[in-house]
Amino acid sequence: MAAANKSKKCVLTIAGSDSGAGAGIQSDIKTFKNHGVYGLSVVTAVTAQNTRGVQHSASITKKLINAQMKSVFDDFDIKTAKTGMLAGAGAIEVIAGYFKRKKNIKLVVDPVIYSKNSFVMLNKQGISALKKLLLKQTYLLTPNIPEAEILTGMKIESLDDLETAALMLFELGAKNVLVKGGHLKHSIGLPLGTDVLFDGRKFYLFNTNYVSTANTHGIGCTLSAAVTSNLALGYNLIESIDKAKSYVVRSLKRTQKIGKGFNPVEQ
């Protein structure tokens, strides 16, 4: 049930900038606005990116990331936050340090590792830092199957695998883990696109009307930003995920061709 207080909530995205505006900071801010929350941002990297993929990126310095974090936390009452592209270990060290001190803020971590055209968004040192430092500060981790396979070292091909991966990632420190099943090629006895949540006690399954389309650029950013928004609005975790999945399905159905590659989820 939503909280009665309808005042504007401040939410934070910590991610890379997408020049094509289909993912990253730009996508998150659009999703926040559509949910009626006020979006703040800390930029970790700048990418040259369009619907065809990522062509180049440059990481923001630790000093500037820290300055951005200090700026937003000094002035705004941040209810929830999310991360996307973090680029490397330096950014993760700064961010994990902040959320170690901000335990009242629910942090949603979307572990962006590769782009659709296989451009490296988080290097090996960054993956190690994410596992060692950031997962311990994470309220909800939202990996897709390729990301979960990299983080766990296991192959995911079934519902049992989804549950095992979620459990393994929980044991690394995340309080809740949502492994997204959209990359499974065949039905696992459940509707395509079924996601698995583990909250430390039990597993939950989420499914919606699966939309078969290649135009899914920014879908992970959109889902995690929607969950972050819903949490800020006072919904519990189950409600926040369920509403976010429905929002993504509606967005996928509205997708229009705007580029020459994989078009973004319509916001």
C-alpha positions in Angstrom: 0.0 0.0 0.0 1.3 3.5 -0.9 2.2 5.9 1.9 -0.3 8.7 2.5 2.3 11.5 2.1 2.2 12.7 -1.5 5.0 15.3 -1.2 7.7 15.1 -3.8 10.3 12.5 -3.0 14.0 12.8 -4.0 15.7 9.8 -5.6 19.2 9.5 -6.8 20.8 7.8 -9.8 24.5 7.1 -9.9 25.4 6.0 -13.4 26.9 6.8 -16.8 25.6 9.4 -19.3 24.1 8.0 -22.5 24.4 10.5 -25.4 21.5 8.6 -27.2 19.4 9.0 -24.0 18.1 5.5 -24.2 19.8 4.2 -21.1 21.9 5.4 -18.1 21.3 8.8 -16.4 18.9 10.1 -19.1 16.7 7.0 -19.0 16.6 7.0 -15.2 15.6 10.7 -15.0 12.8 10.1 -17.5 11.6 7.1 -15.4 11.7 9.0 -12.2 9.7 11.9 -13.7 7.1 9.4 -15.0 6.7 8.1 -11.4 6.3 11.6 -9.9 9.6 11.6 -8.0 12.4 14.2 -8.2 15.5 12.7 -9.9 19.0 13.6 -8.8 22.1 12.4 -10.5 25.8 11.6 -10.0 27.6 10.9 -13.2 30.3 8.2 -13.1 31.2 8.1 -16.8 30.4 9.8 -20.1 29.7 7.5 -23.1 29.4 8.1 -26.8 26.4 5.9 -27.4 23.4 5.5 -29.7 20.9 2.7 -30.6 23.7 0.8 -32.4 25.8 0.5 -29.2 28.5 2.2 -27.2 31.5 3.5 -29.1 33.6 5.2 -26.4 33.5 6.1 -22.8 35.5 8.1 -20.3 35.3 7.6 -16.5 34.8 10.5 -14.1 37.5 10.9 -11.5 37.0 9.7 -7.9 37.4 13.3 -6.7 34.6 14.5 -8.9 32.3 11.6 -8.1 32.9 12.3 -4.4 32.1 16.0 -4.9 28.9 15.1 -6.7 27.9 12.7 -3.9 28.6 15.4 -1.3 26.7 18.0 -3.2 23.5 16.0 -3.5 23.6 14.6 0.0 24.3 18.0 1.6 21.2 19.6 0.1 18.5 16.9 -0.6 16.6 14.5 1.6 17.2 11.4 -0.6 14.8 8.6 0.0 16.2 5.9 -2.3 19.0 5.6 -4.8 20.2 3.3 -7.6 23.4 2.6 -9.5 23.9 1.7 -13.1 27.2 2.0 -15.0 30.0 2.4 -12.5 33.0 1.9 -14.8 35.6 0.9 -12.3 36.8 0.2 -8.7 37.5 3.8 -7.9 33.9 4.9 -8.3 32.6 1.9 -6.4 35.0 2.7 -3.5 33.5 6.2 -3.2 29.9 5.1 -3.5 30.2 2.1 -1.1 31.8 4.4 1.4 28.8 6.8 1.3 26.2 4.1 1.6 28.0 2.5 4.5 27.2 5.7 6.3 23.7 6.1 4.8 22.1 2.9 6.0 18.6 4.4 6.1 18.6 4.9 2.2 17.6 1.8 0.2 20.1 1.3 -2.6 19.1 -0.6 -5.8 22.2 -1.9 -7.7 21.8 -2.7 -11.4 25.2 -4.3 -12.1 25.9 -3.0 -15.6 28.9 -5.0 -17.0 28.5 -5.0 -20.8 26.5 -3.1 -23.3 24.4 -4.8 -26.0 27.3 -4.5 -28.4 29.7 -6.1 -25.8 31.4 -2.8 -24.8 32.9 -3.2 -21.3 31.0 -1.0 -18.9 32.6 -2.4 -15.7 36.1 -3.9 -15.8 37.4 -6.8 -13.8 38.7 -4.7 -11.0 35.3 -3.0 -10.8 33.5 -6.4 -10.7 35.7 -7.5 -7.8 35.1 -4.2 -5.9 31.3 -4.5 -6.5 31.3 -7.9 -5.0 33.6 -7.0 -2.1 32.3 -3.5 -1.2 29.0 -2.5 -2.8 26.9 -5.7 -2.4 27.1 -5.3 1.4 25.4 -1.9 1.1 22.8 -3.1 -1.4 19.1 -3.3 -0.6 18.2 -4.9 -4.0 20.5 -6.3 -6.6 19.0 -6.6 -10.1 21.3 -8.6 -12.5 20.1 -10.0 -15.8 21.3 -13.6 -16.6 24.6 -12.7 -18.3 25.5 -10.4 -15.3 24.4 -13.0 -12.8 26.6 -15.6 -14.6 29.6 -13.3 -14.4 29.1 -12.5 -10.7 28.5 -16.1 -9.7 30.6 -18.0 -12.2 27.7 -20.4 -13.0 25.7 -21.1 -16.1 22.0 -20.2 -15.8 19.6 -22.3 -17.9 16.6 -23.2 -15.7 14.4 -22.0 -12.8 16.6 -23.9 -10.4 19.6 -22.0 -11.8 17.9 -18.7 -11.3 17.2 -19.5 -7.7 20.7 -20.8 -7.1 22.2 -17.6 -8.5 20.0 -15.5 -6.4 21.0 -17.4 -3.3 24.7 -17.1 -4.1 24.4 -13.3 -4.7 22.5 -13.0 -1.4 25.3 -14.8 0.4 27.8 -12.2 -1.0 25.9 -9.5 0.9 22.9 -8.1 -1.0 19.8 -8.0 1.2 17.5 -8.9 -1.7 18.4 -10.3 -5.1 16.2 -10.1 -8.3 17.6 -12.2 -11.1 15.9 -11.3 -14.3 15.0 -14.1 -16.6 14.5 -12.3 -19.9 17.6 -13.8 -21.5 16.4 -17.4 -21.2 15.9 -18.6 -24.7 13.1 -21.1 -23.9 10.3 -21.4 -21.4 11.2 -22.9 -18.1 7.7 -24.1 -17.4 6.8 -20.6 -16.6 6.0 -17.6 -18.8 9.0 -16.1 -20.7 10.6 -13.2 -18.9 10.0 -14.6 -15.4 12.2 -13.1 -12.7 13.2 -14.6 -9.4 13.5 -12.7 -6.2 15.2 -14.0 -3.0 14.8 -12.0 0.1 16.9 -14.2 2.5 13.9 -16.3 3.5 11.9 -17.4 0.4 11.8 -17.1 -3.4 9.2 -15.1 -5.3 8.4 -15.3 -9.0 7.4 -12.3 -11.1 6.0 -12.6 -14.6 4.0 -10.3 -16.9 2.8 -10.5 -20.5 6.1 -11.2 -22.3 6.8 -8.7 -25.1 8.9 -10.2 -27.9 11.0 -7.4 -29.3 14.6 -6.5 -30.0 14.0 -2.9 -29.0 15.0 -3.3 -25.4 17.8 -0.7 -25.1 17.7 0.6 -21.5 15.3 -2.0 -20.2 17.5 -2.8 -17.2 17.9 0.9 -16.3 14.2 1.4 -16.7 13.2 -1.5 -14.4 15.7 -0.6 -11.6 14.7 3.1 -11.8 11.1 2.2 -11.6 11.7 0.0 -8.6 13.7 2.8 -6.9 10.9 5.2 -7.5 8.2 2.9 -6.1 10.3 2.3 -3.0 10.5 6.0 -2.5 6.8 6.3 -2.9 6.2 4.0 0.0 5.5 0.7 -1.7 7.0 -2.5 -0.2 9.6 -4.5 -2.2 7.2 -6.9 -3.7 4.8 -4.2 -4.8 7.7 -2.1 -6.1 9.0 -4.9 -8.4 5.5 -5.9 -9.6 4.6 -2.3 -10.5 8.0 -1.8 -12.1 7.6 -4.8 -14.3 4.2 -3.7 -15.4 5.6 -0.2 -16.3 8.4 -1.8 -18.4 5.8 -3.9 -20.3 3.8 -0.9 -21.1 6.9 0.9 -22.2 8.0 -1.9 -24.4 4.6 -1.9 -26.1 5.0 1.8 -26.9 8.5 1.6 -28.4 9.0 3.5 -31.6 11.8 3.5 -34.1 14.1 6.5 -33.6 17.5 5.1 -34.5 19.1 2.5 -36.8 19.8 -0.1 -34.1 18.1 -1.5 -31.0 15.7 1.2 -30.1 15.2 2.2 -26.5 12.3 1.4 -24.3 9.7 4.2 -24.8 9.5 6.6 -21.9 
